[in-house]
Amino acid sequence: MSDFLKRKIQEREQSYLLRTLKSPFNGIDFSSNDYLGFAKSLELKQKIESFLKIHPDNSTGSTGSRLLSGNSDFAMTLEQEIAKFHNAEAGLIFNSGYDANLGLLSAIGQRGDTFVCDELIHASLIDGARLSYAHRYIFKHNDLDSLEEKLKNSKGNIFVITESIFSMDGDTAPLAEILSVCKRYHAHLIVDEAHATGVFGKHGKGLVNELDLEKDVFARIHTFGKALGYHGAIILGSEDLKMYLINFARSFIYTTALPFHSLVAIKFAYEILTSSENQSLLRTNIQYFKQQSIPLKQKFIQSNSAIQSLIVPGNENCKNAASQLQKCGFDIKPILSPTVHEGKERLRICLHSYNSEQEINALLSKLNDLP
């Protein structure tokens, strides 16, 4: 077994694919998903600490799963508040976006059902679909003709699965058009809003909100670990969907619940979201970056989100480019195959409300100098 482990690690290393854990790089942040700066927010930190001081009797840990000892009135009220914020009938909190996607898809797909998935959906959605009993089709990224072709052969309860903003490309799904196709084939649409939460829609309610599609989407997943600066996720849908997941989503049933501190952080992240100017600042930075990066336009994947990806083909080339930028003080990470398709390796540049024009200009200057 030891020889097998070493051989697989060596294969990764020789292919420039080896992943390692490194100490945090304290450069100018163009890497994190903290789009609104909430993870660093002193205001959010103070609100959390003040609330905890006046509620000292709550335990440090949740002590068990929510179906045993880990539930609370606070958690249930918070779910109702978040569901109301997102114009949903009900919501169920999970410990992470990965847990939410895994639990939803693995539970909802039965034998004879069909999942029709965009080819670029997140690994958590892929894994959830694989764990279900449903048949799975893959349609070409954001391609409506490919989607319809797959739907023609779909049977049982049909679920179309996509992201609103794709995590690696940063591009936008044509949700209104996808929903129109879904209706023709009586398919249910599931949308992962991880990278749209806090960025799109009124007060950051997401792209589904921005397009006024909430009533027509079967399930939405909003995570708290990106723009909201914390951890966890919620699945939004009908009361029936919530009750179904409580009974059949294994990643909800068999895990220790989030502790009180986490729930408090989520509550106040949403409170700040409704009053923060950071969403407007972020959008200004996105537009500024796109305007100033026009000379490099052909190298970037088209995106109106906080994720701007510059294609640098080849794992070695991409790692070298990231290393050059890091030496200049920019925290930018390379995204390598097989995480993305071979030949589509890229520098994934994340913009934030707190990036200055000077920082953006300096970064673009260095990007122009890359070979």
C-alpha positions as CSV (number, residue, x, y, z in Angstrom):
1,M,0.0,0.0,0.0
2,S,2.8,2.4,0.8
3,D,4.3,1.8,-2.7
4,F,0.9,2.6,-4.3
5,L,0.6,5.8,-2.3
6,K,4.1,7.0,-3.3
7,R,3.6,6.1,-6.9
8,K,0.3,8.0,-7.2
9,I,1.9,11.1,-5.5
10,Q,4.9,10.9,-7.9
11,E,2.6,10.7,-10.9
12,R,0.9,13.9,-9.7
13,E,4.2,15.6,-9.1
14,Q,5.6,14.7,-12.5
15,S,2.4,16.1,-14.2
16,Y,2.6,19.4,-12.2
17,L,-0.7,18.3,-10.5
18,L,0.5,17.8,-6.9
19,R,-1.6,19.7,-4.4
20,T,0.0,20.8,-1.2
21,L,-1.0,22.9,1.8
22,K,1.0,26.1,2.2
23,S,1.1,28.9,4.7
24,P,-1.2,31.8,3.9
25,F,0.3,34.3,1.4
26,N,-0.2,37.8,2.7
27,G,-0.2,39.6,-0.6
28,I,-2.9,41.8,-2.2
29,D,-6.0,39.6,-2.2
30,F,-7.1,38.7,-5.7
31,S,-7.7,35.0,-4.7
32,S,-10.3,34.6,-1.9
33,N,-14.0,34.3,-2.3
34,D,-14.5,37.1,0.3
35,Y,-16.1,39.3,-2.3
36,L,-17.6,41.8,0.1
37,G,-14.9,41.7,2.7
38,F,-17.2,40.3,5.4
39,A,-14.6,37.8,6.6
40,K,-12.5,40.7,7.6
41,S,-15.3,43.0,8.7
42,L,-14.8,44.6,12.1
43,E,-18.5,45.6,12.2
44,L,-19.6,42.0,11.7
45,K,-17.1,40.8,14.3
46,Q,-18.4,43.3,16.9
47,K,-22.0,42.4,16.2
48,I,-21.3,38.7,16.8
49,E,-19.3,39.3,19.9
50,S,-21.9,41.7,21.4
51,F,-24.7,39.2,20.8
52,L,-22.8,36.4,22.3
53,K,-22.1,38.4,25.5
54,I,-25.8,39.0,26.1
55,H,-26.6,35.3,25.4
56,P,-23.9,33.6,27.6
57,D,-25.9,30.5,28.4
58,N,-25.6,29.0,24.9
59,S,-23.2,26.1,24.7
60,T,-19.9,26.3,22.7
61,G,-20.8,23.2,20.6
62,S,-24.2,22.0,19.3
63,T,-23.6,18.6,20.9
64,G,-25.2,16.5,18.2
65,S,-27.2,16.4,15.0
66,R,-30.3,18.5,14.7
67,L,-32.5,15.5,14.8
68,L,-31.0,14.5,18.2
69,S,-29.6,17.2,20.5
70,G,-28.3,19.9,18.1
71,N,-31.4,21.7,17.1
72,S,-32.6,25.1,18.5
73,D,-35.3,27.6,18.2
74,F,-32.6,30.0,17.0
75,A,-31.7,27.8,14.1
76,M,-35.3,27.3,13.0
77,T,-36.1,31.0,13.3
78,L,-32.9,31.8,11.3
79,E,-34.0,29.5,8.5
80,Q,-37.3,31.3,8.3
81,E,-35.7,34.7,8.2
82,I,-33.3,33.7,5.4
83,A,-36.0,32.0,3.4
84,K,-38.1,35.2,3.7
85,F,-35.1,37.3,2.6
86,H,-34.7,35.2,-0.5
87,N,-38.5,35.1,-1.2
88,A,-38.7,31.3,-0.6
89,E,-41.3,29.3,1.1
90,A,-38.8,27.4,3.3
91,G,-35.1,26.8,3.9
92,L,-32.9,24.2,5.6
93,I,-29.4,25.0,6.8
94,F,-26.5,22.7,6.1
95,N,-23.0,22.8,7.5
96,S,-21.4,23.7,4.1
97,G,-22.2,24.2,0.4
98,Y,-20.7,20.8,-0.3
99,D,-23.0,19.1,2.3
100,A,-26.0,20.9,0.9
101,N,-25.4,19.9,-2.7
102,L,-24.4,16.4,-1.8
103,G,-27.5,15.9,0.4
104,L,-29.9,17.5,-2.0
105,L,-29.0,15.5,-5.1
106,S,-28.3,12.2,-3.5
107,A,-31.7,12.3,-1.8
108,I,-33.9,13.7,-4.5
109,G,-32.9,11.4,-7.4
110,Q,-34.7,8.1,-7.5
111,R,-34.4,5.1,-9.8
112,G,-36.1,6.0,-13.1
113,D,-35.4,9.7,-12.6
114,T,-33.0,11.8,-14.6
115,F,-30.4,14.5,-13.8
116,V,-29.4,16.8,-16.7
117,C,-26.3,18.6,-15.6
118,D,-24.2,21.4,-17.1
119,E,-20.8,20.0,-17.8
120,L,-19.1,22.6,-15.6
121,I,-21.1,22.3,-12.4
122,H,-19.2,22.1,-9.1
123,A,-17.7,18.9,-7.8
124,S,-20.2,18.8,-4.9
125,L,-23.1,18.7,-7.4
126,I,-21.3,16.0,-9.5
127,D,-20.7,13.9,-6.4
128,G,-24.3,14.3,-5.2
129,A,-25.6,13.2,-8.6
130,R,-23.3,10.2,-8.6
131,L,-24.6,9.1,-5.2
132,S,-28.2,9.2,-6.3
133,Y,-30.1,6.4,-8.1
134,A,-31.0,8.7,-11.0
135,H,-29.7,8.5,-14.5
136,R,-27.3,11.3,-15.4
137,Y,-26.9,13.3,-18.6
138,I,-24.3,16.0,-19.2
139,F,-25.1,19.0,-21.5
140,K,-22.6,21.3,-23.1
141,H,-21.9,24.4,-21.0
142,N,-24.7,26.9,-21.2
143,D,-25.8,25.3,-24.5
144,L,-29.6,25.3,-24.8
145,D,-29.6,23.0,-27.8
146,S,-27.5,20.5,-26.0
147,L,-29.8,20.8,-23.0
148,E,-32.9,20.2,-25.0
149,E,-31.3,17.2,-26.8
150,K,-30.7,15.6,-23.4
151,L,-34.1,16.4,-22.1
152,K,-35.7,14.6,-25.1
153,N,-34.3,11.3,-23.7
154,S,-35.0,12.0,-20.1
155,K,-37.5,10.0,-18.0
156,G,-39.1,10.0,-14.6
157,N,-38.8,13.1,-12.5
158,I,-36.4,15.3,-14.4
159,F,-34.0,17.8,-12.7
160,V,-31.8,20.3,-14.6
161,I,-28.8,21.3,-12.5
162,T,-26.7,24.4,-13.1
163,E,-24.9,27.2,-11.3
164,S,-26.0,30.8,-11.6
165,I,-22.4,32.0,-11.6
166,F,-19.8,29.3,-12.4
167,S,-17.1,29.0,-9.9
168,M,-14.1,28.6,-12.2
169,D,-15.2,30.5,-15.4
170,G,-17.1,33.2,-13.6
171,D,-19.6,33.3,-16.4
172,T,-23.4,33.5,-16.1
173,A,-26.0,30.8,-16.8
174,P,-28.9,31.9,-19.1
175,L,-31.3,31.0,-16.4
176,A,-34.5,32.5,-18.0
177,E,-33.8,30.6,-21.2
178,I,-32.9,27.4,-19.3
179,L,-36.2,27.7,-17.3
180,S,-38.2,28.1,-20.5
181,V,-36.7,24.8,-21.9
182,C,-37.4,23.1,-18.5
183,K,-41.0,24.1,-18.7
184,R,-41.5,22.5,-22.1
185,Y,-40.2,19.2,-20.7
186,H,-41.7,19.4,-17.3
187,A,-38.2,19.5,-15.7
188,H,-37.4,20.9,-12.3
189,L,-34.6,23.5,-12.2
190,I,-31.9,23.4,-9.4
191,V,-29.6,26.4,-9.2
192,D,-26.5,26.7,-7.1
193,E,-26.2,30.4,-6.2
194,A,-22.9,30.1,-4.3
195,H,-21.0,32.8,-6.3
196,A,-24.1,35.0,-6.9
197,T,-25.1,35.3,-3.2
198,G,-24.2,38.8,-2.1
199,V,-23.1,39.9,-5.6
200,F,-26.2,39.8,-7.7
201,G,-29.9,40.7,-7.0
202,K,-31.4,43.2,-4.7
203,H,-29.3,43.3,-1.5
204,G,-27.3,40.4,-2.8
205,K,-30.3,38.0,-3.0
206,G,-28.8,36.2,-6.0
207,L,-29.2,36.0,-9.8
208,V,-32.5,34.1,-9.5
209,N,-33.8,37.1,-7.7
210,E,-32.3,39.6,-10.2
211,L,-34.2,37.8,-13.0
212,D,-37.4,37.4,-10.9
213,L,-37.5,33.6,-11.3
214,E,-37.8,32.6,-7.6
215,K,-41.3,31.1,-8.0
216,D,-40.2,28.9,-10.9
217,V,-37.0,27.4,-9.5
218,F,-37.4,24.1,-7.7
219,A,-34.4,24.5,-5.4
220,R,-31.7,27.1,-4.8
221,I,-28.5,26.7,-2.8
222,H,-27.0,29.8,-1.1
223,T,-23.7,29.4,0.6
224,F,-22.4,31.5,3.5
225,G,-18.7,30.9,2.8
226,K,-18.2,33.3,-0.1
227,A,-19.6,36.8,0.0
228,L,-21.1,36.4,3.4
229,G,-17.7,35.7,4.9
230,Y,-18.6,32.7,7.1
231,H,-19.5,29.1,6.7
232,G,-22.5,26.9,5.9
233,A,-25.3,26.9,3.4
234,I,-29.1,26.8,3.0
235,I,-31.3,25.0,0.5
236,L,-34.4,27.0,-0.4
237,G,-37.6,25.6,-1.8
238,S,-41.0,24.4,-0.7
239,E,-42.0,23.2,2.7
240,D,-42.4,19.8,1.3
241,L,-38.8,19.8,0.0
242,K,-37.6,20.9,3.4
243,M,-39.4,18.1,5.1
244,Y,-38.2,15.6,2.5
245,L,-34.6,16.6,3.1
246,I,-34.9,16.4,6.9
247,N,-36.0,12.8,6.3
248,F,-33.7,11.7,3.5
249,A,-30.6,14.0,3.1
250,R,-27.9,11.9,4.7
251,S,-25.5,14.9,5.0
252,F,-28.1,16.6,7.1
253,I,-29.3,13.7,9.2
254,Y,-25.9,12.2,10.2
255,T,-23.8,15.2,11.0
256,T,-23.3,17.4,14.1
257,A,-25.2,20.7,13.7
258,L,-23.5,24.1,13.3
259,P,-22.9,25.6,16.8
260,F,-24.7,28.7,18.1
261,H,-21.7,30.9,17.3
262,S,-21.9,30.0,13.6
263,L,-25.6,30.6,13.4
264,V,-25.2,34.0,15.1
265,A,-22.5,34.9,12.5
266,I,-24.8,33.9,9.6
267,K,-27.6,36.0,11.1
268,F,-25.6,39.2,11.3
269,A,-23.9,38.6,8.0
270,Y,-27.4,38.8,6.4
271,E,-28.2,41.8,8.5
272,I,-25.2,43.7,7.3
273,L,-25.9,42.5,3.7
274,T,-29.1,44.5,3.6
275,S,-27.4,47.8,4.6
276,S,-23.9,47.4,3.2
277,E,-22.5,49.6,0.4
278,N,-20.0,46.8,-0.4
279,Q,-22.1,45.3,-3.1
280,S,-22.1,48.6,-5.0
281,L,-18.3,48.9,-4.5
282,L,-17.7,45.4,-5.8
283,R,-19.8,46.0,-8.9
284,T,-17.8,49.3,-9.5
285,N,-14.5,47.3,-9.3
286,I,-15.8,44.6,-11.6
287,Q,-16.7,47.2,-14.3
288,Y,-13.4,49.0,-13.8
289,F,-11.4,45.8,-14.1
290,K,-13.2,44.9,-17.3
291,Q,-12.7,48.3,-18.9
292,Q,-9.0,48.4,-18.0
293,S,-8.4,44.8,-19.1
294,I,-9.6,45.3,-22.7
295,P,-6.1,44.8,-24.2
296,L,-6.1,41.3,-22.6
297,K,-9.8,40.7,-23.5
298,Q,-9.0,37.7,-25.8
299,K,-7.3,35.9,-23.0
300,F,-10.1,36.3,-20.5
301,I,-13.2,34.2,-20.2
302,Q,-16.3,36.5,-20.7
303,S,-17.6,37.3,-17.2
304,N,-19.6,40.0,-15.4
305,S,-19.0,38.5,-12.0
306,A,-16.3,38.9,-9.4
307,I,-14.5,36.0,-11.0
308,Q,-12.3,36.9,-13.9
309,S,-10.3,34.1,-15.4
310,L,-7.2,34.6,-17.6
311,I,-6.4,31.5,-19.7
312,V,-2.7,30.3,-19.4
313,P,-2.6,26.9,-21.1
314,G,-0.5,24.2,-19.5
315,N,-0.1,23.4,-15.8
316,E,3.6,24.3,-15.7
317,N,3.0,27.6,-17.6
318,C,0.1,28.5,-15.4
319,K,2.0,27.7,-12.1
320,N,5.0,29.8,-13.3
321,A,2.7,32.7,-14.2
322,A,1.1,32.6,-10.7
323,S,4.5,32.4,-9.1
324,Q,5.6,35.6,-10.9
325,L,2.6,37.5,-9.7
326,Q,3.0,36.3,-6.2
327,K,6.6,37.5,-6.2
328,C,5.2,40.9,-7.1
329,G,2.9,40.8,-4.1
330,F,-0.3,39.6,-5.6
331,D,-2.2,36.7,-4.0
332,I,-3.4,34.9,-7.1
333,K,-3.6,31.1,-7.5
334,P,-3.3,28.9,-10.6
335,I,-6.2,26.7,-11.5
336,L,-4.9,23.5,-13.1
337,S,-6.2,20.5,-14.9
338,P,-7.9,18.2,-14.0
339,T,-9.8,20.8,-12.0
340,V,-10.4,22.5,-15.3
341,H,-10.2,21.0,-18.8
342,E,-6.6,20.5,-20.1
343,G,-5.6,23.5,-22.2
344,K,-8.0,25.7,-20.2
345,E,-5.7,26.2,-17.2
346,R,-6.1,29.7,-15.8
347,L,-5.3,32.4,-13.3
348,R,-8.5,32.8,-11.4
349,I,-8.7,36.5,-10.4
350,C,-11.3,37.3,-7.7
351,L,-12.3,40.9,-7.3
352,H,-13.5,42.4,-4.0
353,S,-15.2,45.5,-2.7
354,Y,-11.9,46.4,-0.9
355,N,-9.6,46.2,-3.9
356,S,-8.4,49.7,-4.9
357,E,-8.1,51.1,-8.4
358,Q,-4.3,51.3,-7.8
359,E,-4.2,47.6,-6.9
360,I,-6.2,46.7,-10.0
361,N,-4.0,48.8,-12.3
362,A,-0.8,47.3,-10.8
363,L,-2.1,43.8,-11.3
364,L,-3.2,44.5,-14.9
365,S,0.2,45.9,-15.6
366,K,1.9,42.7,-14.5
367,L,-0.6,40.6,-16.4
368,N,0.4,42.5,-19.6
369,D,4.0,41.6,-18.9
370,L,3.4,37.8,-18.7
371,P,4.8,35.9,-21.6
